[in-house]
Amino acid sequence: MVKKSSGKGPVPEEDGQRTAREFGRSNTAFEEDENHFSSSPVRTPAKVRQRQQVRSGEALANEFNNAAFEQDDDQQSITPPPPYPCEAATPDEQVSPMAMEDAKTTERETWGSPLEFLLSCIAMSVGLGNVWRFPYTAYKNGGGAFLIPYVIVLLFIGKPLYFLEMAMGQFSSYGSVKVWEVVPILKGVGYGQALATWFVVTYYCVLIAITLFYFFSSFQAVLPWTVCDMSWMSADNCYNSSADTNLTSFNISGLKSSSDLYFNEEVIKKIDSIDDGIGSPDWKLSLCLLLAWILICAILMKGVASSGKVAYFTALFPYVVLITLLVRGVTLEGASDGILYFIRPEWSKLLDVNTWYAAVTQCFFSLSVGFGPIVMFSSYNPFRHNIYRDAVIISLMDTFTSFLAGITIFSILGNLAHESGKNVTDVVSAGTGLAFVSYPDAIAKFQYVPQFFAVMFFLMLLTLGIGSAVSLTGCVVTILCDDFPHWKRWLVVTVICLIGFVSGLVYITPGGLIILDIVDYFGGGFIIFLMATIETIGICWIYGLNRFVRDIEFMLGIKLNAYWKITWAYIIPTVLVFIFCYAMATYTPLKEGDYVYPAAATGAGWVLAAIAILQVPLWAAIAIYRQKNCNSFFERIKSSLKETDHWGPKNPAHRLEWKKFQLEKPHHHTSYSARLWYPKVPSRMTYDVSTLSVSNNNPLPAKEAGHQRQKVTSAPHSRSTFENEIAD
């Protein structure tokens, strides 16, 4: 039996199969053309041909062996990972990817190593919310039972959304605004997220400033919050928090601890009402706030080259402190009562919608999804970096850290309750109260070197805060540098940090915490749910789920299963729309205790939320207006829904291979209705061994070349199995 060829004579089929095996081993199984199977009067020996292939592929060997293509056993690889060798081309039409790589045609900086990216993401996601927000949220919403909805939300919303944003940034090498070249009409989502990020970072740095204040105070011979100061207005109702104070011997009802009064009267000088104004900034906190922004500015000055190195400390040091405090905490009297109070499940809470709402908000707050820094960080990755692995590691580390912090915090609070003669419920505070009142109060009762544990604790809070603040600020810096590439980065960083310092002064006034609550709720709360919803709809329902999945397939060499497609296209948008509507339906005026915040203050909060939300229709109108080549308004809208020429791999070599990769299944890229109306989840797909042909040096679908094709059905096997299958 013989096989037709484009040469002068027949070629034995076994020779053709041998040739196919050789190209399969050299990772060109999807780019063979008729010339690969042609014969000539003088046949080149197989060993000579193999040496020629090795020489021509030496430059591609290192990229082929990138760790991003080392598949786990449970991952499905339907094709050897790109890049593929290029067919013959004229100098005007194609340039060798090897030459383009050597020429370094792209100037975007990258991380110094994959570990720097991973640690930076951990430092961003593992922040203050894990230490002071998660323990109280879990305790308030069912204790150990809260872990069930939290883990479910993490698996079906948090981790998929984290990977989605990672893939968007790495595939395009753009920040959270420029990445919307994929769907220009939704560019306002990037700006809305940027505004929400800026609202959050302005008050986040104030928490770092307060942490610095406590950090420096911890070096005193006597911790200042352990004893009452007679200059305080409420000094008559104060009792010392020091270890030598026996609280069980007298009635402390109606009194306040020195830790409580130190925070409210010495540090922030809190007032109960802002009806008469918020007051003036405290000069000590102003200096601490300035120092916080100087640290952030110094870290961001040289981009990821400097912030990546700092991540080794900001990501790892908190675990050293947490483990140290945990070892100390579990050895204290009453620690078991606090831990049991934290993990004791209240199963009835699982039927409360507020518990699930708290799980979603905690997941967003903890992972920082929906804000933009994840897209920004991944945009500095090499194109083939294995973000699939990183997304799993980061989400697991975030959950582990939250649980570890909860055990650590409640073990020491259990000791505080034991020493104070109170119930654990009476010593637990939320948010800043937990970090700056309850925990310092507990440390003050340590018999040995409480200063050491105070320094360690506040240094841990400082590193957690700096790691998250750097990522949030870096997101805004990257947006400006992407939009205005001719601006000097150091100048952009300096101006941003200066504006951030001036903006943060409002929070260190006596009424600053009330302003912080308002900005936190309206500026960085429910609007993120709306932005994340539009984000997933834009990728899955406008750009196209199948298209995005194949983009990831090209980038990482893996085929995503139905878990990712269903969560992206259906679960995340549905749940987030429900959460947003629930937040709006259950809204009540903000208050603290019995004091309801002034209508003018909450009105200003609604203005902040409106500014961020209105970015979406505003930039949608701009995108429609810019479609100059359309004859009708409908055509303008339709054109603004399609990706621009700037979408895709930024590196020219990768872009060339991506264009060729798209031709394997062209109907996924040309069918507008399938791309727009339903994110079709493909079943087992059939791929061609020879999918591309060259006619007049232009890549065309193999079908148009008219030669017979061999087909391979995708299956869950590793890369080596795939190559053996082709060889056989």
C-alpha positions as CSV (number, residue, x, y, z in Angstrom):
1,M,0.0,0.0,0.0
2,V,1.4,3.4,-0.9
3,K,0.6,7.0,-0.1
4,K,0.3,9.8,-2.6
5,S,2.8,12.7,-2.2
6,S,3.4,16.0,-3.8
7,G,6.7,14.7,-5.3
8,K,7.4,12.7,-8.4
9,G,6.7,9.2,-7.1
10,P,5.0,7.2,-4.5
11,V,6.4,6.9,-1.0
12,P,6.0,3.8,1.1
13,E,3.6,4.4,4.0
14,E,6.1,3.2,6.6
15,D,8.5,5.9,5.4
16,G,5.8,8.5,5.8
17,Q,5.0,7.3,9.3
18,R,8.7,7.4,10.2
19,T,8.9,11.0,9.0
20,A,5.7,11.8,11.1
21,R,7.4,10.3,14.1
22,E,10.4,12.4,13.7
23,F,8.3,15.6,13.5
24,G,6.3,14.5,16.5
25,R,9.5,14.2,18.6
26,S,10.6,17.6,17.5
27,N,7.2,19.1,18.6
28,T,5.9,20.0,15.2
29,A,3.0,17.6,15.0
30,F,0.5,20.3,14.3
31,E,2.4,22.1,11.6
32,E,3.4,19.5,9.0
33,D,2.7,20.3,5.4
34,E,2.9,18.3,2.3
35,N,6.6,19.0,1.9
36,H,7.3,16.9,5.1
37,F,6.1,13.8,3.3
38,S,7.6,14.5,-0.1
39,S,10.3,12.5,-1.7
40,S,13.2,13.4,-3.9
41,P,15.5,11.4,-6.2
42,V,18.2,11.4,-3.6
43,R,16.8,10.6,-0.1
44,T,18.5,12.1,2.9
45,P,19.4,9.5,5.5
46,A,17.3,9.6,8.6
47,K,20.2,10.4,10.9
48,V,21.2,13.3,8.8
49,R,17.6,14.7,8.8
50,Q,17.5,14.3,12.6
51,R,20.7,16.2,13.1
52,Q,19.4,19.0,10.8
53,Q,16.2,19.2,12.9
54,V,18.2,19.3,16.1
55,R,20.4,22.2,14.8
56,S,17.3,24.2,13.7
57,G,15.5,23.6,17.0
58,E,18.4,24.3,19.4
59,A,17.2,27.9,20.1
60,L,13.7,26.7,20.9
61,A,14.8,23.9,23.3
62,N,15.1,26.1,26.3
63,E,11.6,27.6,25.9
64,F,10.1,24.1,25.2
65,N,11.5,22.9,28.6
66,N,9.9,25.8,30.5
67,A,8.4,24.7,33.7
68,A,5.0,25.9,32.7
69,F,4.7,22.9,30.4
70,E,5.5,20.3,33.1
71,Q,2.0,18.9,33.4
72,D,0.7,17.2,36.5
73,D,-0.9,13.8,36.1
74,D,-4.4,15.2,36.5
75,Q,-4.0,17.9,33.8
76,Q,-5.0,17.3,30.3
77,S,-2.6,18.1,27.5
78,I,-4.1,18.0,24.0
79,T,-1.0,19.3,22.2
80,P,2.6,19.6,22.8
81,P,3.1,23.1,24.1
82,P,3.9,25.9,21.7
83,P,5.9,27.5,20.2
84,Y,6.0,25.6,16.9
85,P,8.7,26.0,14.3
86,C,7.7,28.4,11.5
87,E,7.1,27.4,8.0
88,A,9.1,29.1,5.2
89,A,8.3,32.7,4.9
90,T,9.5,35.8,3.1
91,P,11.3,38.4,5.1
92,D,8.4,40.8,4.9
93,E,5.8,38.3,6.2
94,Q,7.4,36.3,9.0
95,V,10.5,36.6,11.2
96,S,12.0,33.7,13.1
97,P,10.7,33.6,16.7
98,M,14.2,32.8,17.8
99,A,15.5,36.0,16.2
100,M,12.7,38.0,17.6
101,E,13.3,36.7,21.1
102,D,17.1,37.4,20.8
103,A,16.3,40.9,19.7
104,K,14.2,41.5,22.8
105,T,11.5,43.3,20.9
106,T,9.3,43.6,24.1
107,E,10.5,46.0,26.7
108,R,8.1,45.1,29.6
109,E,10.0,44.2,32.7
110,T,9.5,40.8,34.3
111,W,10.0,39.2,37.7
112,G,13.5,38.2,38.6
113,S,12.3,34.7,39.2
114,P,9.0,32.7,39.4
115,L,9.4,32.5,43.2
116,E,9.3,36.3,43.4
117,F,6.0,36.4,41.6
118,L,4.6,33.7,43.9
119,L,5.8,35.4,47.1
120,S,4.5,38.8,45.9
121,C,1.0,37.3,45.3
122,I,1.1,35.7,48.7
123,A,2.2,39.0,50.3
124,M,-0.7,40.7,48.5
125,S,-3.4,38.2,49.4
126,V,-2.2,37.4,52.9
127,G,-2.7,40.7,54.6
128,L,-4.3,42.4,57.6
129,G,-7.7,40.9,56.7
130,N,-6.4,37.4,57.5
131,V,-5.2,38.4,61.0
132,W,-7.9,40.7,62.3
133,R,-10.9,40.3,60.0
134,F,-11.1,36.6,59.4
135,P,-11.0,35.4,63.1
136,Y,-13.8,37.8,64.1
137,T,-15.9,37.1,61.0
138,A,-15.5,33.3,61.6
139,Y,-16.4,33.6,65.3
140,K,-19.4,35.8,64.6
141,N,-20.8,33.6,61.8
142,G,-20.8,30.2,63.4
143,G,-17.2,29.5,64.4
144,G,-16.0,26.2,62.9
145,A,-19.2,26.0,60.8
146,F,-18.2,29.2,59.0
147,L,-15.3,27.2,57.4
148,I,-17.8,25.2,55.4
149,P,-19.3,28.2,53.4
150,Y,-15.9,29.8,53.3
151,V,-14.2,26.8,51.7
152,I,-17.1,26.4,49.2
153,V,-16.9,30.1,48.2
154,L,-13.1,29.8,47.9
155,L,-13.4,26.7,45.6
156,F,-16.2,28.0,43.3
157,I,-15.6,31.8,43.3
158,G,-12.3,32.8,44.9
159,K,-9.8,30.4,43.2
160,P,-11.5,30.5,39.7
161,L,-11.6,34.3,39.7
162,Y,-8.0,34.5,40.9
163,F,-6.9,32.2,38.0
164,L,-9.0,34.2,35.5
165,E,-7.4,37.5,36.4
166,M,-4.0,35.9,36.4
167,A,-4.6,34.5,32.9
168,M,-5.8,37.9,31.6
169,G,-2.8,39.7,32.8
170,Q,-0.2,37.2,31.7
171,F,-1.7,36.5,28.3
172,S,-1.8,40.2,27.3
173,S,1.1,41.6,29.5
174,Y,-1.2,44.6,30.3
175,G,-2.4,46.1,33.6
176,S,-6.0,46.1,34.7
177,V,-7.1,48.9,32.3
178,K,-5.2,48.1,29.1
179,V,-6.1,44.4,29.4
180,W,-9.6,45.5,28.3
181,E,-8.4,45.7,24.7
182,V,-10.1,42.3,24.7
183,V,-13.5,44.0,25.0
184,P,-13.0,47.7,24.5
185,I,-16.6,48.6,25.5
186,L,-15.8,47.4,29.1
187,K,-12.6,49.4,29.6
188,G,-14.5,51.3,32.3
189,V,-14.3,48.2,34.5
190,G,-10.6,48.7,34.7
191,Y,-10.9,52.3,35.7
192,G,-13.7,51.5,38.2
193,Q,-11.5,48.8,39.8
194,A,-8.6,51.3,39.9
195,L,-10.7,53.9,41.7
196,A,-11.9,51.3,44.2
197,T,-8.2,50.2,44.7
198,W,-7.2,53.8,45.3
199,F,-10.0,54.3,47.8
200,V,-8.9,51.3,49.8
201,V,-5.1,52.0,49.7
202,T,-5.6,55.5,51.1
203,Y,-7.0,54.2,54.3
204,Y,-5.0,51.0,54.3
205,C,-1.8,53.0,54.7
206,V,-3.4,54.7,57.7
207,L,-3.6,51.3,59.4
208,I,0.1,50.8,58.6
209,A,0.7,54.2,60.2
210,I,-1.1,53.2,63.4
211,T,0.9,50.0,63.4
212,L,4.2,51.9,63.1
213,F,3.1,54.1,66.1
214,Y,2.6,50.9,68.2
215,F,5.8,49.4,66.9
216,F,7.9,52.3,68.0
217,S,6.0,52.5,71.4
218,S,6.8,48.8,72.0
219,F,10.5,49.6,72.6
220,Q,9.8,51.4,75.9
221,A,10.7,49.8,79.2
222,V,7.1,49.9,80.2
223,L,4.6,49.3,77.4
224,P,2.5,52.6,77.4
225,W,-0.8,50.8,77.0
226,T,-0.3,48.7,80.1
227,V,-0.9,51.6,82.6
228,C,-3.4,54.3,82.9
229,D,-2.4,57.9,82.2
230,M,-4.0,60.5,84.4
231,S,-4.0,63.0,81.5
232,W,-6.7,60.9,79.8
233,M,-10.2,62.3,80.0
234,S,-11.5,58.9,81.1
235,A,-8.7,58.1,83.5
236,D,-11.1,57.8,86.4
237,N,-12.7,54.8,84.7
238,C,-9.5,53.1,83.8
239,Y,-7.8,50.0,85.1
240,N,-4.2,48.8,84.3
241,S,-3.7,46.1,81.7
242,S,-0.3,45.0,83.1
243,A,0.5,41.5,84.2
244,D,0.8,42.4,87.8
245,T,-2.8,43.6,88.0
246,N,-5.1,41.0,89.5
247,L,-8.5,41.7,87.9
248,T,-10.3,38.9,89.6
249,S,-10.1,40.6,93.0
250,F,-12.4,43.5,92.3
251,N,-15.3,44.5,90.1
252,I,-14.3,46.0,86.8
253,S,-17.8,46.4,85.3
254,G,-18.2,49.9,83.9
255,L,-14.4,50.4,83.6
256,K,-12.2,50.4,80.5
257,S,-8.8,48.9,80.2
258,S,-5.7,51.0,79.7
259,S,-5.3,49.4,76.3
260,D,-8.7,50.6,75.2
261,L,-8.1,54.2,76.4
262,Y,-4.6,54.3,75.0
263,F,-5.9,53.6,71.5
264,N,-8.9,55.9,71.6
265,E,-7.5,58.8,73.6
266,E,-3.7,58.7,73.0
267,V,-3.3,57.3,69.5
268,I,-6.3,58.4,67.4
269,K,-7.9,60.9,69.9
270,K,-11.3,59.6,68.9
271,I,-14.4,61.7,69.1
272,D,-17.9,60.2,69.3
273,S,-19.5,62.5,66.7
274,I,-18.4,64.3,63.5
275,D,-21.4,66.6,63.5
276,D,-19.1,69.5,64.4
277,G,-16.3,68.4,62.1
278,I,-13.6,65.8,62.0
279,G,-10.8,67.8,63.7
280,S,-7.1,68.2,62.7
281,P,-4.6,65.4,61.9
282,D,-2.4,64.2,64.7
283,W,1.3,65.2,64.1
284,K,2.7,61.9,65.4
285,L,0.4,59.8,63.2
286,S,1.2,62.2,60.3
287,L,4.9,61.3,60.6
288,C,4.1,57.6,60.8
289,L,1.9,57.9,57.7
290,L,4.7,59.8,55.9
291,L,7.1,56.9,56.8
292,A,4.6,54.3,55.5
293,W,4.4,56.1,52.1
294,I,8.1,56.5,51.9
295,L,8.5,52.7,52.4
296,I,6.0,52.0,49.7
297,C,7.6,54.6,47.4
298,A,11.0,53.0,47.9
299,I,9.8,49.5,47.2
300,L,7.9,50.6,44.0
301,M,10.6,52.9,42.6
302,K,12.3,50.3,40.5
303,G,9.1,48.2,39.7
304,V,9.1,44.5,40.2
305,A,12.9,44.4,40.2
306,S,12.7,45.9,43.7
307,S,9.3,44.8,45.0
308,G,10.0,41.2,44.1
309,K,13.0,41.1,46.3
310,V,11.1,42.7,49.2
311,A,8.5,40.0,48.9
312,Y,10.9,37.4,50.3
313,F,10.6,39.2,53.6
314,T,7.0,40.5,53.5
315,A,5.6,37.0,52.5
316,L,7.7,34.8,54.8
317,F,8.3,36.8,58.0
318,P,4.6,36.9,59.1
319,Y,4.6,33.1,59.3
320,V,7.6,33.1,61.6
321,V,5.8,35.5,63.9
322,L,2.5,33.6,63.7
323,I,4.1,30.3,64.6
324,T,6.1,32.0,67.4
325,L,2.9,33.5,68.9
326,L,1.0,30.3,68.4
327,V,3.6,28.3,70.3
328,R,3.5,30.9,73.1
329,G,-0.3,31.2,73.0
330,V,-1.2,27.5,73.3
331,T,0.9,27.3,76.5
332,L,-1.0,30.0,78.3
333,E,-3.8,29.3,80.8
334,G,-7.2,29.6,79.2
335,A,-5.9,29.2,75.7
336,S,-8.0,26.1,75.1
337,D,-11.2,28.0,76.0
338,G,-10.4,30.6,73.3
339,I,-9.6,28.1,70.6
340,L,-12.7,26.1,71.3
341,Y,-14.7,29.3,71.2
342,F,-13.2,29.9,67.7
343,I,-13.8,26.5,66.2
344,R,-17.0,25.4,68.0
345,P,-19.6,25.1,65.1
346,E,-23.0,26.6,65.2
347,W,-24.7,24.6,62.5
348,S,-27.8,26.8,62.4
349,K,-25.7,29.6,60.9
350,L,-25.3,27.6,57.7
351,L,-29.0,28.4,56.9
352,D,-28.4,32.1,57.5
353,V,-27.9,34.1,54.2
354,N,-25.7,36.5,56.2
355,T,-23.2,33.8,56.8
356,W,-22.8,33.2,53.1
357,Y,-22.6,36.9,52.4
358,A,-19.9,37.2,55.0
359,A,-18.0,34.3,53.4
360,V,-18.1,36.0,50.0
361,T,-17.0,39.4,51.3
362,Q,-14.2,37.8,53.4
363,C,-13.0,35.8,50.3
364,F,-12.8,39.0,48.2
365,F,-11.2,41.0,50.9
366,S,-8.6,38.4,51.6
367,L,-7.6,37.3,48.1
368,S,-7.9,40.9,46.7
369,V,-9.8,39.6,43.6
370,G,-11.7,42.1,41.6
371,F,-9.4,45.0,42.5
372,G,-6.8,44.7,39.8
373,P,-3.5,43.9,41.4
374,I,-3.7,40.3,40.4
375,V,-3.9,41.3,36.7
376,M,-1.0,43.7,37.3
377,F,1.3,41.2,39.0
378,S,0.7,38.5,36.4
379,S,1.3,41.0,33.5
380,Y,5.0,41.0,34.5
381,N,5.3,37.2,34.1
382,P,7.1,35.4,31.3
383,F,4.4,34.3,28.8
384,R,4.8,30.6,29.6
385,H,4.8,30.8,33.4
386,N,2.7,28.2,35.2
387,I,0.1,30.4,36.8
388,Y,-2.3,27.3,37.1
389,R,0.0,26.0,39.8
390,D,0.4,29.4,41.4
391,A,-3.3,30.0,41.7
392,V,-3.8,26.8,43.6
393,I,-0.9,27.4,45.9
394,I,-1.9,31.0,46.7
395,S,-5.6,30.2,47.4
396,L,-4.6,27.3,49.7
397,M,-2.0,29.4,51.5
398,D,-4.5,32.2,52.1
399,T,-7.0,29.8,53.7
400,F,-4.3,28.2,55.8
401,T,-3.0,31.5,57.0
402,S,-6.5,32.7,57.9
403,F,-7.1,29.6,60.0
404,L,-3.6,29.7,61.6
405,A,-4.2,33.4,62.5
406,G,-7.6,32.5,64.0
407,I,-6.1,29.8,66.2
408,T,-3.2,32.1,67.3
409,I,-5.4,35.1,68.0
410,F,-8.1,33.2,70.0
411,S,-5.6,31.2,72.0
412,I,-4.2,34.5,73.4
413,L,-7.6,36.0,73.8
414,G,-8.6,33.0,75.8
415,N,-5.8,33.8,78.1
416,L,-6.9,37.4,78.3
417,A,-10.4,36.3,79.3
418,H,-9.0,33.9,81.9
419,E,-6.8,36.7,83.4
420,S,-9.6,39.2,83.3
421,G,-12.3,37.0,84.7
422,K,-14.5,37.6,81.7
423,N,-16.0,35.5,79.0
424,V,-14.2,35.2,75.6
425,T,-17.2,37.1,74.1
426,D,-16.4,40.1,76.2
427,V,-12.8,40.5,75.1
428,V,-13.2,39.9,71.4
429,S,-13.4,43.0,69.2
430,A,-13.7,43.5,65.5
431,G,-11.2,45.1,63.1
432,T,-9.0,47.8,64.6
433,G,-10.3,46.9,68.0
434,L,-8.9,43.4,67.7
435,A,-5.5,44.5,66.5
436,F,-4.9,47.6,68.6
437,V,-7.0,46.9,71.8
438,S,-7.6,43.3,72.5
439,Y,-4.3,41.9,71.3
440,P,-2.1,44.5,72.9
441,D,-4.1,44.0,76.1
442,A,-3.4,40.3,75.9
443,I,0.4,40.8,75.2
444,A,0.5,43.2,78.2
445,K,-0.3,40.3,80.5
446,F,2.7,38.1,79.4
447,Q,4.9,37.5,82.4
448,Y,8.1,37.5,80.4
449,V,9.4,40.1,78.0
450,P,6.1,41.4,76.7
451,Q,8.1,44.0,74.8
452,F,9.5,41.3,72.6
453,F,6.2,39.8,71.7
454,A,4.7,43.3,71.1
455,V,7.6,44.2,68.7
456,M,7.1,40.9,66.9
457,F,3.4,41.3,66.6
458,F,3.4,44.8,65.3
459,L,6.3,44.0,63.0
460,M,4.2,41.2,61.6
461,L,1.2,43.6,61.0
462,L,3.6,46.0,59.4
463,T,4.9,43.5,56.9
464,L,1.4,42.2,56.1
465,G,0.2,45.8,55.5
466,I,3.2,46.8,53.4
467,G,2.9,43.7,51.2
468,S,-0.8,44.5,50.4
469,A,-0.3,48.2,50.1
470,V,2.5,47.8,47.6
471,S,0.4,45.7,45.4
472,L,-2.6,48.0,45.6
473,T,-0.5,51.1,44.9
474,G,1.5,49.3,42.2
475,C,-1.8,48.6,40.4
476,V,-2.5,52.3,40.0
477,V,1.1,53.0,39.0
478,T,1.0,50.3,36.3
479,I,-2.2,51.7,34.9
480,L,-0.6,55.1,34.4
481,C,2.6,53.7,33.1
482,D,0.7,51.6,30.5
483,D,-1.4,54.6,29.4
484,F,1.5,57.0,29.3
485,P,4.6,54.8,28.6
486,H,6.8,57.9,28.0
487,W,6.4,59.0,31.7
488,K,9.3,58.2,34.0
489,R,8.3,55.5,36.4
490,W,10.0,57.0,39.4
491,L,8.2,60.3,38.8
492,V,4.8,58.5,38.6
493,V,5.5,56.6,41.8
494,T,6.6,59.7,43.7
495,V,3.5,61.7,42.6
496,I,1.1,58.8,43.5
497,C,2.7,58.3,46.9
498,L,2.6,62.1,47.6
499,I,-1.1,62.2,46.7
500,G,-1.7,59.1,48.8
501,F,-0.1,60.8,51.8
502,V,-2.1,63.9,51.5
503,S,-5.3,61.9,51.0
504,G,-4.6,59.8,54.1
505,L,-4.4,62.8,56.4
506,V,-8.2,62.9,56.7
507,Y,-8.2,59.5,58.4
508,I,-5.8,60.4,61.2
509,T,-8.1,63.1,62.5
510,P,-10.2,62.5,65.7
511,G,-13.2,61.7,63.4
512,G,-11.0,59.8,60.9
513,L,-12.2,56.3,61.8
514,I,-15.8,57.3,60.9
515,I,-14.6,58.5,57.5
516,L,-12.6,55.2,57.2
517,D,-15.8,53.2,57.8
518,I,-17.7,55.1,55.1
519,V,-14.9,54.9,52.5
520,D,-14.4,51.2,53.2
521,Y,-18.1,50.4,52.7
522,F,-18.9,52.6,49.7
523,G,-15.5,52.8,48.0
524,G,-14.1,49.3,48.4
525,G,-17.1,47.2,49.3
526,F,-20.1,46.2,47.2
527,I,-18.9,47.9,44.0
528,I,-16.2,45.3,43.7
529,F,-18.9,42.6,43.4
530,L,-20.4,44.6,40.5
531,M,-17.0,45.1,38.8
532,A,-16.1,41.4,39.1
533,T,-19.5,40.4,37.7
534,I,-19.0,42.6,34.6
535,E,-15.4,41.2,34.3
536,T,-16.5,37.6,34.1
537,I,-19.4,38.4,31.7
538,G,-17.1,40.3,29.4
539,I,-14.6,37.4,29.2
540,C,-17.0,34.5,29.0
541,W,-20.0,36.0,27.2
542,I,-18.6,38.7,25.0
543,Y,-15.1,37.7,24.1
544,G,-16.1,34.0,24.4
545,L,-15.4,31.3,26.9
546,N,-14.1,28.9,24.3
547,R,-11.8,31.5,22.9
548,F,-10.4,32.4,26.3
549,V,-9.9,28.7,27.2
550,R,-8.0,28.1,24.0
551,D,-5.9,31.2,24.7
552,I,-4.9,29.6,28.0
553,E,-4.3,26.3,26.2
554,F,-1.9,28.1,23.9
555,M,-0.2,29.9,26.7
556,L,0.2,27.0,29.2
557,G,-0.2,23.9,27.0
558,I,-3.1,22.6,29.1
559,K,-6.8,22.1,28.4
560,L,-9.1,23.3,31.2
561,N,-11.9,21.1,32.3
562,A,-15.5,21.9,32.9
563,Y,-14.9,23.0,36.5
564,W,-13.3,26.3,35.3
565,K,-15.8,26.9,32.5
566,I,-18.9,26.4,34.6
567,T,-17.6,28.5,37.5
568,W,-16.5,31.4,35.2
569,A,-19.5,31.4,32.9
570,Y,-22.3,30.6,35.3
571,I,-21.6,30.3,39.0
572,I,-19.5,33.5,39.6
573,P,-21.8,35.9,37.7
574,T,-24.9,34.5,39.2
575,V,-23.7,34.5,42.8
576,L,-22.1,38.0,42.6
577,V,-25.3,39.5,41.1
578,F,-27.2,38.0,44.0
579,I,-24.7,39.3,46.5
580,F,-24.8,42.8,45.0
581,C,-28.6,42.8,45.0
582,Y,-28.7,41.5,48.6
583,A,-26.3,44.2,49.7
584,M,-28.5,46.9,48.1
585,A,-31.7,45.4,49.5
586,T,-30.4,45.1,53.1
587,Y,-28.7,48.4,53.2
588,T,-29.1,50.4,56.4
589,P,-27.5,53.7,57.3
590,L,-24.0,53.2,58.8
591,K,-23.6,53.7,62.5
592,E,-21.3,53.0,65.4
593,G,-23.2,51.9,68.5
594,D,-26.2,54.3,68.8
595,Y,-24.6,57.0,66.7
596,V,-25.9,57.1,63.1
597,Y,-23.4,58.7,60.7
598,P,-24.5,62.1,59.3
599,A,-26.4,62.1,56.0
600,A,-23.8,64.3,54.4
601,A,-21.1,61.8,55.2
602,T,-23.0,58.8,53.8
603,G,-24.0,60.9,50.8
604,A,-20.3,61.5,50.1
605,G,-19.9,57.8,50.3
606,W,-22.6,57.2,47.7
607,V,-20.8,59.8,45.5
608,L,-17.6,57.8,45.7
609,A,-19.5,54.6,44.7
610,A,-21.2,56.4,41.8
611,I,-17.9,57.8,40.5
612,A,-16.5,54.3,40.3
613,I,-19.6,52.6,38.8
614,L,-20.2,55.4,36.2
615,Q,-16.8,54.6,34.7
616,V,-18.4,51.6,33.0
617,P,-21.0,53.5,30.9
618,L,-18.7,56.5,30.4
619,W,-15.9,54.5,28.8
620,A,-18.4,52.4,27.0
621,A,-19.7,55.5,25.3
622,I,-16.1,56.6,24.5
623,A,-15.3,53.2,23.0
624,I,-18.5,53.4,20.8
625,Y,-17.7,56.9,19.7
626,R,-14.2,55.9,18.6
627,Q,-15.5,53.4,16.1
628,K,-15.1,55.8,13.2
629,N,-15.2,53.3,10.3
630,C,-18.8,52.1,11.1
631,N,-21.8,53.3,9.1
632,S,-24.5,52.9,11.8
633,F,-24.7,53.1,15.6
634,F,-25.4,49.4,15.8
635,E,-22.3,48.6,13.9
636,R,-20.3,50.9,16.3
637,I,-21.6,48.9,19.3
638,K,-20.8,45.6,17.5
639,S,-17.3,46.8,16.7
640,S,-16.6,47.9,20.2
641,L,-17.5,44.4,21.5
642,K,-14.7,42.9,19.4
643,E,-11.1,42.8,20.6
644,T,-8.6,45.3,19.2
645,D,-5.4,44.5,17.4
646,H,-3.5,45.1,20.6
647,W,-5.1,42.1,22.3
648,G,-3.0,39.0,22.4
649,P,0.5,38.0,23.3
650,K,2.7,41.1,23.4
651,N,5.8,39.4,22.3
652,P,5.8,39.2,18.4
653,A,7.1,35.7,18.3
654,H,4.3,34.5,20.6
655,R,1.8,36.5,18.7
656,L,2.8,34.8,15.5
657,E,2.4,31.3,17.0
658,W,-0.9,32.4,18.5
659,K,-2.3,33.4,15.2
660,K,-1.3,30.1,13.7
661,F,-2.8,28.2,16.7
662,Q,-6.1,30.0,16.2
663,L,-6.4,28.5,12.7
664,E,-6.7,25.0,14.1
665,K,-10.3,25.7,15.1
666,P,-11.2,28.8,13.1
667,H,-14.9,28.6,13.9
668,H,-14.2,29.4,17.5
669,H,-12.9,32.8,16.4
670,T,-15.1,33.8,13.5
671,S,-18.5,32.7,14.9
672,Y,-19.8,36.0,16.4
673,S,-23.1,34.6,17.6
674,A,-21.5,31.6,19.4
675,R,-19.0,34.0,20.9
676,L,-21.6,36.4,22.1
677,W,-24.7,34.6,23.2
678,Y,-23.6,31.4,24.9
679,P,-20.2,30.2,26.3
680,K,-20.4,26.7,24.7
681,V,-18.6,24.1,26.8
682,P,-16.8,21.9,24.3
683,S,-16.7,18.1,24.8
684,R,-13.9,15.9,23.6
685,M,-12.5,17.8,20.6
686,T,-10.7,16.4,17.5
687,Y,-7.4,18.0,16.5
688,D,-5.4,17.5,13.3
689,V,-1.9,16.2,13.2
690,S,-1.4,18.4,10.1
691,T,-3.4,21.6,10.7
692,L,-1.5,24.2,8.8
693,S,-0.2,24.4,5.3
694,V,1.8,27.0,3.5
695,S,0.8,28.3,0.2
696,N,2.8,31.2,-1.2
697,N,4.4,31.6,2.2
698,N,1.1,32.4,3.9
699,P,-0.3,30.1,6.6
700,L,-3.7,28.6,5.6
701,P,-6.0,26.0,7.2
702,A,-4.9,22.6,6.2
703,K,-8.4,21.9,4.8
704,E,-7.9,24.6,2.2
705,A,-4.6,23.0,1.2
706,G,-6.5,19.9,0.1
707,H,-4.3,17.2,1.5
708,Q,-5.4,14.2,3.6
709,R,-5.1,14.7,7.4
710,Q,-4.5,12.4,10.3
711,K,-6.6,13.1,13.4
712,V,-5.9,12.6,17.1
713,T,-8.6,12.9,19.7
714,S,-7.8,14.8,22.9
715,A,-7.5,12.7,26.0
716,P,-6.3,13.2,29.6
717,H,-2.7,12.2,29.1
718,S,0.7,13.7,29.7
719,R,3.0,15.2,27.1
720,S,5.2,12.2,26.8
721,T,2.1,10.0,26.2
722,F,1.0,12.3,23.5
723,E,4.4,12.1,21.7
724,N,4.4,8.4,21.9
725,E,0.9,8.3,20.5
726,I,2.0,10.3,17.5
727,A,5.1,8.2,17.0
728,D,3.0,5.0,17.0
